[in-house]
Amino acid sequence: NESVVGLACDVAALWVLRAGNTAGVDSAKALVAVVPQLLRRMEADRDNPYLQQHACRFLWALSKVCRSWPMNIQQPALVALTQMAFPLQMSFNPDVRAYS
């Protein structure tokens, strides 16, 4: 369910940002592994603003806290987010635009 995935992204983003230096970085490193699956879900559900908003927020939180991603995750994430950037920035929902 897209609402459950969006909620999970929202909670995970809050956890990563508020966990503190060591715990936040460790959590972010572990959560980077779910990025490919999340990107596939975002691609499949482009018309779901709730999912897009919270997934982008989660990815933003991960990138803010964990600066080094494995290359096999980093490259597909950059490509996918580049492809999704323009449609997300044109969203009527300002919360979606904020993290795109």
N, C-alpha and C positions, 0 to 999 in steps of 0.2 A: 504494500500500500504506500502510495506517494506521501501521504500525510505522516506516516510512521517514519519514513526515511527522512523527511524534512525535520520532524521533531528530533530524531536522533542526531542529525547534523547540528541542529541548534544547541542541543545539550552538549555535544562533543566540542563545539566551538567555545562555549562558555567554560567548559572544564579546562581546555587547553590554555585559554587566556588567563584563567584565574588560579591555576594550579601552582603557580610560583615557578621560579627559574628551573630548578632541577626536575621537579615532577612534571612541569609543563613541557619541557623539552623531551623528556622520556616518553610522555604520553603522545606527543606529536610524532615522534619517530615511529612509534608503534602504529599510530593511526594512518600514517602515510601509505601503509600497505593497502588500505581500502580505497584509495584514490581511483585506480582504474575501474573498479566496479561502480563507484559513484559517478564517474564521468560517463559511463555507458548508460546509467539510469537517467542522468541529466539529458543526455542526447535523445533517449527514447521518450522522455516526458518534457519536451521543450515548452509545451503549452501550460505547464503547471507552475504558476508563479511562486507558490509556497515552497515547492521543492527547489526551484531555481534560487530563490532568495537565501534559503538556509544552507543549501549546498555551497553557494558562492561564499557565504559568510564563513562556513567551515573551512573551505580551501584557503580563504584569506587568513584565518586564524592559524592554520597549519604553516602557511608560508611566513607568517610574522614570527612564529616561535621557533620553527625548525627550518634553518636556512640551507641545510644540505639534504637533498632528496636523492635517492638512487637514480642513476641516469635512465634506467628502464622504466621508471615512473615519471621522472621529470619531463622527458621529451614528449611522451603522449599527452601528459597534462597540459603542457604549453600549447601543443597543437590543438587539442580539443577546446581549451579555453579561448584561444585566439579565434577559432571558428564560431564560438558561442558569444563572443564579446559584443559584437554589433547588435544582434537581436536583443540581448539582455539590456544593453544601454538604451535601447529604444522602448523599453517596457514602460507602460503607463504607471507602474508601481514604483514609487521612489525608493522603497526599501530594496527592491531588486536591483535598481540602478546603482545603489550605494556600494555594492560589493561586486559589481561586474567590471 
